[in-house]
Amino acid sequence: MLQRLMFIPSRLLQAIPVVFGVTLIVFFMAHLLPGDPAQAILGDKATPEGVAALRTQLGLDKPIWAQYLLFLAHIGQGDLGTSFTYQRPVTEIVLQAIPVTMSLVVFALILTLAISIPLAAIAATAPDKPRDLAVRTFTLIGQGMPQFWVGIMLILLVAVRWRLFPVGGFGTTFLDHIYYLFLPALTLAISLSPTAIRSLRTSTITVLGSDYVATARSKGAAGVPLFRQHVLRNAAMPTVSVIGVHLGYLVGGSIVIEKVFAIPGLGSLMLDAIYARDFPTIQAVTLFVGIFVTLVGIFTDVVYTLMDPRVNLGAKGRA
């Protein structure tokens, strides 16, 4: 176990060049956006002198490489700059939005597991039977529907027509948050569930056909106890990797979904920043998402190695 825990620092060290690459891509991609931030801030009636003065104030008149080095130096000091739009430290704005987005992502993940585990079990215990075909049809339909379309359909049907949930917003109390986030979390879960169901179904069929499950059956294990004690853990291991990879997709998908449901998280902040050419905010949000995805990858590796002692740590570390 100690050797496996020592695996964590080595994976964190491997993440450093990845994060450095993320800063490089984040900075230059933000500066490839068309339009002048100073002009966007001052509006169409701004004079050329005013625009030039603001560009100097914001440091936009410096060479691009000098701006990047300044960006790295500020990151090293924990300073991601000041938002052009809000005139507040970007770190402060992003820290306010992170809990909102993380609440949505965690809620979506819980719903994904709540949908995927029973459906995968139903399908895997009767391969090629009608209920298996029904589950596989659901996965095909779920994977083919764009997230934003699913969100809009849920708003029209569940929120507007049936009035079971609000059209948008985040609420003020914990119970409010659950109530307001249900539809957007369900939208993300419907998109992610097909991948998890397919992975879990395949691995469950394999585990159900193994010798140790046959032995457990011969000793009288059956039904839910058999599934919980002998099947689920081994069948879930490939799905842990799949969900870990798709968590980044979940965070990326939340950007559009937050705008559809008017949720004040990182997604809404990101899109507003893009419209306003607010470079510091764009860089900060993208940098956070990049670091989050990197850490999720490390966490997934650690969980996988702890769940399966057969994993070769040397091979994993070189991956």
C-alpha positions as CSV (number, residue, x, y, z in Angstrom):
1,M,0.0,0.0,0.0
2,L,2.9,2.4,0.9
3,Q,4.4,1.8,-2.5
4,R,1.1,2.6,-4.2
5,L,0.7,5.8,-2.1
6,M,4.3,6.9,-3.1
7,F,3.0,6.6,-6.7
8,I,1.0,9.9,-6.1
9,P,4.0,12.3,-5.9
10,S,5.5,10.9,-9.0
11,R,2.3,11.4,-11.0
12,L,2.1,15.0,-9.6
13,L,5.6,15.7,-10.9
14,Q,4.7,14.3,-14.3
15,A,1.8,16.8,-14.4
16,I,4.1,19.9,-14.2
17,P,5.0,19.9,-17.9
18,V,1.4,19.3,-18.7
19,V,0.3,22.3,-16.8
20,F,3.1,24.4,-18.3
21,G,1.8,23.3,-21.8
22,V,-1.7,24.3,-20.7
23,T,-0.5,27.8,-19.8
24,L,1.1,28.2,-23.2
25,I,-2.0,27.1,-25.1
26,V,-4.3,29.1,-22.9
27,F,-2.4,32.3,-23.4
28,F,-1.9,32.2,-27.1
29,M,-5.3,30.8,-27.9
30,A,-6.9,33.7,-26.0
31,H,-4.8,36.2,-28.0
32,L,-5.9,34.6,-31.2
33,L,-9.5,35.9,-30.6
34,P,-10.5,38.6,-33.1
35,G,-11.1,42.1,-31.8
36,D,-9.3,44.5,-29.5
37,P,-10.0,44.2,-25.7
38,A,-9.4,48.0,-25.2
39,Q,-11.9,48.8,-28.0
40,A,-14.4,46.3,-26.5
41,I,-14.1,47.9,-23.1
42,L,-14.4,51.5,-24.2
43,G,-17.0,50.9,-26.9
44,D,-17.4,52.1,-30.5
45,K,-17.3,55.8,-29.5
46,A,-13.9,55.6,-28.0
47,T,-11.1,57.8,-29.5
48,P,-7.9,56.3,-30.9
49,E,-6.0,58.1,-28.1
50,G,-8.2,56.6,-25.4
51,V,-7.9,53.1,-26.9
52,A,-4.1,53.5,-27.1
53,A,-3.9,54.7,-23.5
54,L,-6.0,51.8,-22.3
55,R,-3.9,49.3,-24.3
56,T,-0.7,50.7,-22.5
57,Q,-2.5,50.5,-19.1
58,L,-3.4,46.8,-19.8
59,G,0.0,45.9,-21.0
60,L,-1.3,45.0,-24.5
61,D,1.2,47.2,-26.2
62,K,4.1,44.9,-25.1
63,P,5.4,42.1,-27.4
64,I,3.4,38.9,-27.1
65,W,6.3,36.9,-25.6
66,A,6.7,39.6,-22.9
67,Q,3.0,39.4,-22.1
68,Y,3.4,35.6,-21.8
69,L,6.4,35.9,-19.4
70,L,4.4,38.5,-17.4
71,F,1.5,36.0,-17.3
72,L,3.7,33.2,-16.0
73,A,5.3,35.5,-13.4
74,H,1.8,36.5,-12.1
75,I,0.7,32.9,-12.0
76,G,3.7,32.1,-9.9
77,Q,2.6,34.8,-7.4
78,G,-1.0,33.5,-7.4
79,D,-2.1,36.5,-9.4
80,L,-4.1,35.8,-12.6
81,G,-4.7,39.5,-13.3
82,T,-7.6,41.9,-13.2
83,S,-10.8,41.3,-15.2
84,F,-11.2,43.9,-18.0
85,T,-14.9,43.7,-17.6
86,Y,-15.5,43.6,-13.8
87,Q,-12.3,45.5,-12.8
88,R,-11.8,43.0,-10.0
89,P,-9.1,40.4,-9.4
90,V,-9.8,37.4,-11.7
91,T,-8.8,35.0,-9.0
92,E,-11.6,36.4,-6.8
93,I,-14.2,36.0,-9.6
94,V,-13.2,32.5,-10.6
95,L,-13.2,31.3,-7.0
96,Q,-16.8,32.5,-6.7
97,A,-17.8,30.6,-9.8
98,I,-15.9,27.3,-9.1
99,P,-18.3,26.0,-6.3
100,V,-21.2,26.5,-8.7
101,T,-19.7,24.5,-11.5
102,M,-18.3,21.8,-9.2
103,S,-21.8,21.4,-7.7
104,L,-23.2,20.9,-11.1
105,V,-20.5,18.4,-12.1
106,V,-20.8,16.4,-8.9
107,F,-24.6,16.3,-9.2
108,A,-24.3,15.2,-12.8
109,L,-21.8,12.5,-11.9
110,I,-24.2,11.2,-9.1
111,L,-27.1,11.1,-11.6
112,T,-24.8,9.4,-14.2
113,L,-24.0,6.6,-11.7
114,A,-27.6,6.3,-10.6
115,I,-28.7,5.8,-14.3
116,S,-25.8,3.7,-15.5
117,I,-25.3,1.1,-12.8
118,P,-28.9,-0.3,-12.8
119,L,-29.3,-0.1,-16.5
120,A,-25.9,-1.8,-17.1
121,A,-26.9,-4.6,-14.6
122,I,-30.2,-5.1,-16.3
123,A,-28.6,-5.4,-19.7
124,A,-25.6,-7.5,-18.6
125,T,-27.8,-10.1,-16.8
126,A,-29.8,-10.8,-20.0
127,P,-27.5,-10.3,-23.0
128,D,-29.3,-9.9,-26.4
129,K,-32.7,-10.2,-24.7
130,P,-35.3,-7.5,-25.1
131,R,-34.3,-5.6,-22.0
132,D,-30.7,-5.6,-23.1
133,L,-31.8,-4.3,-26.5
134,A,-33.9,-1.6,-24.9
135,V,-30.9,-0.4,-22.8
136,R,-28.6,-0.4,-25.9
137,T,-31.2,1.5,-27.8
138,F,-31.3,4.1,-25.0
139,T,-27.5,4.4,-25.1
140,L,-27.6,5.0,-28.9
141,I,-30.3,7.6,-28.6
142,G,-28.6,9.3,-25.6
143,Q,-25.3,9.5,-27.4
144,G,-26.8,10.9,-30.5
145,M,-28.5,13.9,-28.9
146,P,-26.6,17.1,-28.5
147,Q,-26.4,18.4,-24.9
148,F,-27.8,21.8,-25.6
149,W,-30.8,20.2,-27.4
150,V,-31.5,17.9,-24.5
151,G,-31.3,20.9,-22.1
152,I,-33.7,22.9,-24.2
153,M,-36.2,20.0,-24.5
154,L,-36.1,19.4,-20.8
155,I,-36.8,23.1,-20.2
156,L,-39.7,23.1,-22.6
157,L,-41.2,19.9,-21.3
158,V,-40.4,19.6,-17.6
159,A,-40.0,23.3,-16.6
160,V,-42.3,25.2,-18.9
161,R,-45.1,22.7,-19.6
162,W,-45.2,20.6,-16.4
163,R,-43.6,23.3,-14.1
164,L,-41.8,20.7,-12.0
165,F,-38.5,22.5,-12.0
166,P,-37.3,26.1,-12.6
167,V,-36.2,27.2,-16.1
168,G,-32.9,28.5,-14.8
169,G,-30.9,29.9,-12.0
170,F,-29.0,28.6,-9.0
171,G,-31.0,29.4,-5.8
172,T,-29.8,30.6,-2.5
173,T,-30.0,27.6,-0.1
174,F,-28.6,24.1,-0.3
175,L,-32.0,22.6,-1.1
176,D,-32.5,25.4,-3.7
177,H,-29.3,24.4,-5.3
178,I,-30.3,20.8,-5.7
179,Y,-33.7,21.9,-7.0
180,Y,-32.3,24.4,-9.5
181,L,-29.4,22.1,-10.7
182,F,-31.5,19.0,-11.3
183,L,-32.4,19.6,-14.9
184,P,-28.9,20.8,-16.0
185,A,-27.3,17.9,-14.1
186,L,-29.7,15.5,-15.7
187,T,-28.8,17.0,-19.1
188,L,-25.2,16.3,-18.6
189,A,-25.9,12.8,-17.1
190,I,-28.0,11.8,-20.2
191,S,-25.0,12.7,-22.3
192,L,-22.4,10.8,-20.2
193,S,-24.5,7.8,-19.2
194,P,-24.4,5.9,-22.6
195,T,-20.6,5.7,-22.4
196,A,-20.6,4.5,-18.8
197,I,-23.4,2.0,-19.5
198,R,-21.6,0.4,-22.4
199,S,-18.4,0.1,-20.5
200,L,-20.1,-1.3,-17.4
201,R,-22.3,-3.7,-19.4
202,T,-19.3,-5.2,-21.2
203,S,-17.2,-5.6,-18.1
204,T,-20.1,-7.0,-16.1
205,I,-20.8,-9.7,-18.7
206,T,-17.1,-10.7,-18.6
207,V,-17.1,-10.8,-14.8
208,L,-20.4,-12.8,-14.6
209,G,-18.7,-15.4,-16.8
210,S,-15.6,-15.7,-14.6
211,D,-14.7,-18.8,-12.5
212,Y,-14.9,-17.0,-9.1
213,V,-18.4,-15.8,-9.8
214,A,-19.3,-19.4,-10.7
215,T,-17.8,-20.5,-7.4
216,A,-19.7,-17.9,-5.5
217,R,-22.9,-19.1,-7.2
218,S,-22.2,-22.7,-6.3
219,K,-22.0,-21.5,-2.6
220,G,-25.5,-20.0,-2.8
221,A,-24.7,-16.4,-3.7
222,A,-27.3,-14.9,-6.0
223,G,-29.2,-11.7,-6.9
224,V,-28.2,-8.3,-5.5
225,P,-25.7,-9.8,-2.9
226,L,-23.8,-11.6,-5.6
227,F,-23.7,-8.5,-7.8
228,R,-22.7,-6.2,-4.9
229,Q,-20.1,-8.4,-3.3
230,H,-18.5,-10.3,-6.3
231,V,-19.3,-8.5,-9.5
232,L,-19.6,-4.7,-9.1
233,R,-16.1,-3.9,-7.9
234,N,-14.3,-5.8,-10.6
235,A,-16.7,-4.7,-13.3
236,A,-16.4,-1.1,-12.2
237,M,-12.7,-0.8,-12.7
238,P,-12.7,-0.1,-16.5
239,T,-15.6,2.3,-16.0
240,V,-13.6,4.3,-13.4
241,S,-11.1,5.1,-16.1
242,V,-13.8,5.9,-18.6
243,I,-15.6,8.2,-16.2
244,G,-12.3,9.8,-15.3
245,V,-11.5,10.6,-18.9
246,H,-15.0,11.9,-19.4
247,L,-15.0,14.2,-16.4
248,G,-13.1,16.7,-18.5
249,Y,-15.8,16.4,-21.1
250,L,-18.3,17.0,-18.3
251,V,-16.7,20.2,-17.2
252,G,-16.4,21.3,-20.9
253,G,-20.1,20.4,-21.5
254,S,-21.1,22.4,-18.4
255,I,-19.9,25.6,-20.2
256,V,-22.8,25.5,-22.7
257,I,-25.3,24.0,-20.2
258,E,-24.7,26.7,-17.7
259,K,-25.5,29.3,-20.3
260,V,-28.7,27.4,-21.3
261,F,-29.9,27.3,-17.7
262,A,-28.5,30.7,-16.6
263,I,-26.3,29.2,-13.9
264,P,-23.6,31.6,-12.6
265,G,-20.7,29.2,-12.9
266,L,-17.4,29.0,-14.8
267,G,-19.3,28.3,-18.1
268,S,-21.3,31.5,-18.0
269,L,-18.3,33.4,-16.9
270,M,-16.2,32.0,-19.8
271,L,-18.8,32.8,-22.5
272,D,-19.3,36.4,-21.2
273,A,-15.5,36.9,-21.1
274,I,-15.2,35.7,-24.7
275,Y,-17.9,38.1,-25.8
276,A,-16.1,41.0,-24.0
277,R,-12.5,39.9,-25.0
278,D,-11.7,39.7,-21.3
279,F,-8.3,38.0,-21.7
280,P,-7.5,37.6,-18.0
281,T,-10.8,35.9,-17.3
282,I,-10.6,33.6,-20.3
283,Q,-7.1,32.6,-19.4
284,A,-8.0,32.0,-15.7
285,V,-11.1,29.8,-16.5
286,T,-9.3,27.8,-19.1
287,L,-6.3,27.3,-16.9
288,F,-8.5,26.1,-14.1
289,V,-10.3,23.6,-16.3
290,G,-6.9,22.4,-17.7
291,I,-5.5,21.9,-14.2
292,F,-8.7,20.2,-13.1
293,V,-8.7,17.7,-15.9
294,T,-5.0,17.0,-15.2
295,L,-5.7,16.3,-11.5
296,V,-8.7,14.2,-12.4
297,G,-6.4,12.0,-14.6
298,I,-4.0,11.6,-11.7
299,F,-6.8,10.9,-9.2
300,T,-8.3,8.3,-11.7
301,D,-4.9,6.5,-11.9
302,V,-4.5,6.5,-8.1
303,V,-8.0,5.1,-7.6
304,Y,-7.5,2.5,-10.3
305,T,-4.2,1.3,-8.7
306,L,-5.7,1.1,-5.3
307,M,-8.7,-0.9,-6.5
308,D,-6.6,-3.3,-8.5
309,P,-3.4,-4.6,-6.9
310,R,-2.5,-6.3,-10.2
311,V,-1.7,-2.9,-11.8
312,N,2.0,-2.4,-12.7
313,L,3.0,0.9,-11.1
314,G,6.1,1.2,-13.3
315,A,4.0,0.8,-16.5
316,K,1.4,3.2,-15.1
317,G,4.0,5.8,-14.2
318,R,5.5,5.7,-17.7
319,A,2.1,6.2,-19.3
